[in-house]
């Protein structure tokens, strides 16, 4: 019987016929867990801040960083982690990311202090989770692509994506339920899944040999990209805080300085990448029309979905549900319930669109 390695031409490492399903199950668990972690924190923030004896309305800087710190680290490290994975092995760094994410979840559950110290600890441990998530995000699709033959990749990637999108909405319901009992349970829920997933990944995933060639880290490319994106996002984050008599801080000179500095560093990034011998990101990939359009479509889709998702949760918890007779204590749970139709749409259409893409091609369905 033909093995998966023979079908895909992945290399000399033998992979049994069922290996692709092992890969799909591991990456699906990871994507689901990471996604749940993001939304469960968003909807449980009132309970978390109440648990550490902080009023979020008077400590908005902590609120912003608990929400945004995780995403900021993930976004800034994603490209660098992908480059390191190409150098040292995708499975190796994917497994490391799974373990780091689980460690961050354990530390969050054990947060020892209260008040400002407790808030800073939660922020720091969320950053640890973000480092782990960046390693797993940057390798999940690549590992799936290595394991599945071309005529099944759409289905596999569709199922993997739907696990991430579904996790966002499952996290809302879990957060509403768990926060009612104890805010620490919000972080505990990821721990057993993370431990089992980490062990399973280390035991089952196999490295696909990469082409042998001299590689080195693009130091200046990493510095300009990570520093530029970090400084820019920090500036935008603090622009949401009041400044002087203004409700927002867009006129704050530190905010303006951070935004301008971040933009200048990001402009320098492609200039550096076009001149170094072994760049972190090869700009000539954008000459591939499908690559450019696919990334543009993915960015716009995430922008639209993320904006709607974030605003809808705030609107439900802060305005609509209280105006319709729901107590503030119950709004996290009911906000999750009211988001279920979105979950149903993703769950139904994710696998179906993947199957249709395998059969008829992805271009028209993506459009």
C-alpha positions as CSV (number, residue, x, y, z in Angstrom):
1,X,0.0,0.0,0.0
2,X,1.3,3.5,-0.9
3,X,2.4,5.5,2.1
4,X,1.7,9.2,2.6
5,X,5.3,10.0,2.1
6,X,5.4,8.4,-1.3
7,X,2.2,10.2,-2.4
8,X,3.4,13.7,-1.4
9,X,7.1,13.3,-2.1
10,X,7.9,14.7,1.4
11,X,11.1,12.8,1.8
12,X,12.6,9.5,3.0
13,X,10.8,9.5,6.4
14,X,8.1,6.8,6.3
15,X,4.6,8.1,7.3
16,X,1.9,5.6,7.7
17,X,-1.4,6.0,5.8
18,X,-3.1,7.4,9.0
19,X,-0.4,9.9,9.8
20,X,-2.2,12.7,8.0
21,X,-5.2,12.3,10.3
22,X,-2.9,12.3,13.4
23,X,-1.5,15.6,12.1
24,X,-5.0,17.0,11.5
25,X,-6.2,16.0,15.0
26,X,-3.1,17.6,16.7
27,X,-3.2,20.9,14.8
28,X,-7.0,21.1,15.2
29,X,-6.8,20.7,19.0
30,X,-4.0,23.3,19.1
31,X,-5.9,25.8,16.9
32,X,-9.1,25.3,18.9
33,X,-7.3,25.8,22.2
34,X,-5.5,28.9,21.1
35,X,-8.7,30.4,19.7
36,X,-10.7,29.6,22.9
37,X,-8.0,31.3,24.9
38,X,-8.4,34.6,23.1
39,X,-12.2,34.9,23.3
40,X,-12.6,33.4,26.7
41,X,-10.4,36.2,28.1
42,X,-12.3,38.9,26.3
43,X,-15.7,37.9,27.7
44,X,-14.4,37.2,31.2
45,X,-12.5,40.4,31.8
46,X,-14.9,41.8,34.4
47,X,-14.7,38.6,36.5
48,X,-10.9,38.5,36.1
49,X,-10.4,42.1,37.2
50,X,-12.9,41.7,40.1
51,X,-10.9,38.6,41.2
52,X,-7.7,40.5,41.5
53,X,-9.4,43.5,43.1
54,X,-9.0,46.0,40.3
55,X,-11.6,48.3,38.8
56,X,-11.0,48.2,35.0
57,X,-12.6,51.6,34.5
58,X,-9.9,53.3,36.6
59,X,-7.1,51.0,35.4
60,X,-7.7,51.1,31.6
61,X,-4.0,50.6,30.8
62,X,-4.1,47.1,32.4
63,X,-7.4,46.3,30.5
64,X,-5.8,47.2,27.2
65,X,-2.7,45.2,27.7
66,X,-4.5,42.1,29.0
67,X,-6.6,42.3,25.8
68,X,-4.0,43.3,23.3
69,X,-0.7,42.0,24.6
70,X,-1.3,38.5,23.5
71,X,-2.2,39.5,20.0
72,X,0.6,42.0,19.8
73,X,3.3,39.3,20.6
74,X,1.7,36.8,18.2
75,X,1.5,39.3,15.3
76,X,5.1,40.6,15.8
77,X,6.8,37.2,16.2
78,X,4.8,35.2,13.5
79,X,7.1,36.0,10.6
80,X,10.3,35.5,12.6
81,X,9.0,32.1,14.0
82,X,8.2,31.0,10.5
83,X,11.7,31.8,9.3
84,X,13.3,30.0,12.3
85,X,11.1,27.0,11.6
86,X,12.4,26.8,8.0
87,X,15.9,26.8,9.5
88,X,15.6,24.4,12.4
89,X,12.5,22.3,11.6
90,X,8.8,23.0,11.7
91,X,7.7,20.2,13.9
92,X,10.5,20.9,16.5
93,X,9.4,24.6,16.9
94,X,5.7,23.7,16.7
95,X,6.1,21.3,19.6
96,X,8.0,23.9,21.5
97,X,5.3,26.5,20.9
98,X,2.6,24.0,22.2
99,X,4.6,23.5,25.4
100,X,5.2,27.3,25.9
101,X,1.5,28.1,25.4
102,X,0.6,25.4,28.0
103,X,3.2,26.8,30.5
104,X,1.6,30.3,30.1
105,X,-1.8,28.8,30.8
106,X,-0.5,27.2,34.0
107,X,1.1,30.4,35.2
108,X,-2.1,32.4,34.5
109,X,-4.1,29.9,36.6
110,X,-1.6,30.2,39.4
111,X,-1.4,34.1,39.3
112,X,-0.3,34.7,43.0
113,X,-0.9,38.4,43.6
114,X,-3.8,40.8,43.5
115,X,-4.1,44.5,42.6
116,X,-1.6,46.1,40.2
117,X,1.0,43.3,40.8
118,X,-1.6,40.7,39.8
119,X,-2.6,42.6,36.7
120,X,1.1,42.9,35.6
121,X,1.5,39.1,36.2
122,X,-1.5,38.3,34.1
123,X,-0.1,40.6,31.3
124,X,3.3,38.9,31.5
125,X,1.9,35.4,31.4
126,X,-0.4,36.3,28.5
127,X,2.8,37.4,26.6
128,X,4.2,34.0,27.3
129,X,1.1,32.5,25.8
130,X,1.6,34.8,22.8
131,X,5.1,33.5,22.2
132,X,3.8,29.9,22.2
133,X,0.9,30.8,19.9
134,X,3.3,32.5,17.4
135,X,5.3,29.2,17.0
136,X,2.2,27.1,16.5
137,X,0.4,29.6,14.2
138,X,3.4,29.9,11.9
139,X,3.7,26.1,11.4
140,X,0.3,24.6,11.7
141,X,-0.7,25.1,8.0
142,X,2.8,24.1,6.7
143,X,2.7,20.8,8.7
144,X,-0.7,20.0,7.4
145,X,0.4,20.8,3.8
146,X,3.4,18.4,4.3
147,X,1.1,15.6,5.5
148,X,-1.8,15.8,3.1
149,X,-1.8,15.1,-0.7
150,X,-2.7,18.1,-2.9
151,X,-6.3,16.8,-3.6
152,X,-7.1,16.7,0.2
153,X,-5.4,19.9,1.4
154,X,-8.4,22.1,1.0
155,X,-10.5,19.9,3.2
156,X,-7.7,19.6,5.8
157,X,-7.1,23.4,5.9
158,X,-10.8,24.0,6.0
159,X,-11.3,21.8,9.0
160,X,-8.3,23.4,10.7
161,X,-9.6,26.9,10.1
162,X,-13.1,26.0,11.3
163,X,-11.6,24.7,14.5
164,X,-10.0,28.1,15.1
165,X,-13.2,30.1,14.2
166,X,-15.4,27.8,16.2
167,X,-13.1,28.1,19.2
168,X,-13.7,31.9,19.2
169,X,-17.4,31.4,19.9
170,X,-17.0,28.4,22.2
171,X,-14.7,30.5,24.3
172,X,-17.4,33.0,24.7
173,X,-19.8,30.5,26.2
174,X,-17.1,28.8,28.3
175,X,-16.0,32.2,29.6
176,X,-19.5,33.1,30.6
177,X,-20.0,29.9,32.5
178,X,-16.6,29.5,34.2
179,X,-16.2,33.2,35.2
180,X,-19.5,32.8,37.1
181,X,-17.8,30.3,39.4
182,X,-14.1,31.4,39.6
183,X,-12.0,33.6,37.3
184,X,-9.1,31.2,37.6
185,X,-11.1,28.5,35.8
186,X,-11.0,30.7,32.7
187,X,-7.3,29.9,32.4
188,X,-7.4,26.4,33.8
189,X,-9.5,25.1,31.0
190,X,-6.5,25.3,28.6
191,X,-4.2,23.4,30.9
192,X,-5.3,19.7,30.6
193,X,-5.8,20.1,26.8
194,X,-2.4,21.8,26.5
195,X,-0.6,19.1,28.5
196,X,-2.2,16.2,26.6
197,X,-1.7,18.0,23.2
198,X,1.9,18.7,23.9
199,X,2.7,15.1,24.9
200,X,0.8,13.8,21.9
201,X,2.5,16.2,19.5
202,X,6.0,15.3,20.8
203,X,5.2,11.5,20.4
204,X,3.4,11.6,17.1
205,X,4.6,14.4,14.8
206,X,7.5,13.7,12.5
207,X,9.8,16.2,10.9
208,X,9.7,16.6,7.1
209,X,13.2,17.0,5.7
210,X,13.8,20.5,4.4
211,X,16.2,21.3,1.6
212,X,19.8,21.5,2.8
213,X,21.4,24.8,2.3
214,X,23.3,27.5,4.2
215,X,20.9,29.5,6.4
216,X,21.5,32.3,8.8
217,X,19.2,34.7,10.8
218,X,18.4,38.0,9.1
219,X,19.2,40.1,12.2
220,X,18.3,43.6,10.7
221,X,15.2,42.3,9.1
222,X,14.0,40.8,12.3
223,X,14.8,44.0,14.3
224,X,13.0,46.4,11.9
225,X,10.0,44.2,11.5
226,X,9.5,43.2,15.2
227,X,10.4,46.7,16.5
228,X,8.4,48.5,13.9
229,X,5.2,46.5,14.3
230,X,5.5,46.5,18.1
231,X,6.1,50.2,18.4
232,X,3.3,51.0,16.0
233,X,0.8,48.7,17.8
234,X,1.8,50.2,21.2
235,X,1.2,53.7,19.8
236,X,-2.2,52.7,18.5
237,X,-3.0,50.9,21.8
238,X,-2.2,53.9,23.9
239,X,-4.1,56.2,21.6
240,X,-7.2,54.6,23.0
241,X,-6.4,56.0,26.5
242,X,-7.6,59.5,27.5
243,X,-5.0,62.3,27.2
244,X,-5.6,65.6,28.9
245,X,-9.1,66.7,28.3
246,X,-9.6,64.5,25.3
247,X,-11.3,61.1,25.7
248,X,-8.6,59.5,23.4
249,X,-4.9,60.0,23.1
250,X,-4.3,60.6,19.4
251,X,-2.8,64.0,20.2
252,X,-0.4,62.6,22.8
253,X,3.1,63.3,21.5
254,X,4.3,59.9,22.7
255,X,1.6,58.2,20.7
256,X,2.4,60.2,17.6
257,X,6.1,59.5,18.0
258,X,5.5,55.8,18.4
259,X,3.3,55.6,15.4
260,X,5.7,57.6,13.2
261,X,8.7,55.6,14.4
262,X,6.9,52.3,13.8
263,X,5.9,53.3,10.3
264,X,9.4,54.4,9.4
265,X,10.8,51.0,10.7
266,X,8.3,49.1,8.7
267,X,9.2,51.1,5.6
268,X,12.8,50.2,6.2
269,X,12.0,46.5,6.5
270,X,11.3,45.8,2.7
271,X,14.3,48.0,1.8
272,X,16.6,45.8,4.0
273,X,15.0,42.6,2.8
274,X,15.7,43.4,-0.8
275,X,19.4,43.8,0.0
276,X,20.4,41.1,2.4
277,X,21.7,37.7,1.2
278,X,19.3,35.5,3.2
279,X,16.2,37.6,4.0
280,X,13.6,36.7,6.6
281,X,10.9,37.2,4.0
282,X,11.4,37.0,0.3
283,X,9.6,40.0,-1.3
284,X,9.6,38.3,-4.7
285,X,6.8,36.1,-3.4
286,X,4.5,39.0,-4.0
287,X,5.2,38.7,-7.7
288,X,3.1,35.5,-7.6
289,X,-0.4,36.9,-8.3
290,X,-2.2,34.1,-6.4
291,X,0.0,34.6,-3.3
292,X,-0.6,38.3,-3.2
293,X,-4.4,38.1,-3.7
294,X,-4.8,35.3,-1.3
295,X,-3.0,37.2,1.5
296,X,-4.9,40.4,0.7
297,X,-8.2,38.4,0.9
298,X,-7.2,36.8,4.2
299,X,-6.2,40.2,5.7
300,X,-9.5,41.8,4.7
301,X,-11.5,38.9,5.9
302,X,-9.8,38.9,9.3
303,X,-10.2,42.7,9.5
304,X,-13.9,42.5,8.8
305,X,-14.6,39.5,11.0
306,X,-12.4,40.7,13.9
307,X,-13.9,44.2,13.9
308,X,-17.4,42.8,14.0
309,X,-16.6,40.2,16.6
310,X,-15.0,42.7,19.0
311,X,-17.6,45.4,18.7
312,X,-20.5,43.0,18.8
313,X,-19.4,41.5,22.1
314,X,-18.9,44.9,23.7
315,X,-22.3,46.1,22.4
316,X,-24.1,43.0,23.7
317,X,-22.5,43.0,27.2
318,X,-22.4,46.8,27.7
319,X,-25.6,48.0,26.1
320,X,-28.1,45.7,24.4
321,X,-28.4,42.9,27.0
322,X,-28.7,45.2,30.1
323,X,-31.3,47.3,28.3
324,X,-33.3,44.2,27.7
325,X,-33.5,43.1,31.3
326,X,-30.3,40.9,31.7
327,X,-28.2,41.4,34.8
328,X,-24.6,42.5,34.2
329,X,-23.4,39.4,36.0
330,X,-25.1,37.2,33.4
331,X,-24.2,39.2,30.3
332,X,-21.0,37.2,29.5
333,X,-23.0,34.0,29.3
334,X,-25.8,35.4,27.3
335,X,-23.5,37.3,24.9
336,X,-21.9,33.9,24.1
337,X,-25.4,32.4,23.5
338,X,-26.4,35.3,21.1
339,X,-23.2,34.7,19.1
340,X,-24.0,31.0,18.4
341,X,-25.6,31.6,15.0
342,X,-22.2,32.8,13.8
343,X,-20.6,29.6,15.1
344,X,-23.2,27.6,13.3
345,X,-22.4,29.3,10.0
346,X,-18.7,28.7,10.4
347,X,-19.1,25.0,11.5
348,X,-21.4,24.3,8.5
349,X,-19.5,26.1,5.8
350,X,-15.9,25.5,6.8
351,X,-15.7,21.8,5.9
352,X,-18.1,22.2,3.0
353,X,-16.1,25.0,1.4
354,X,-12.9,23.0,1.8
355,X,-14.4,19.9,0.1
356,X,-15.8,22.1,-2.7
357,X,-12.4,23.8,-3.1
358,X,-10.7,20.4,-3.5
359,X,-13.3,19.4,-6.1
360,X,-13.7,22.6,-8.1
361,X,-10.8,24.9,-7.2
362,X,-10.6,27.6,-4.5
363,X,-10.5,30.8,-6.5
364,X,-14.2,31.4,-7.1
365,X,-15.2,30.2,-3.6
366,X,-12.7,32.6,-2.0
367,X,-13.9,35.4,-4.1
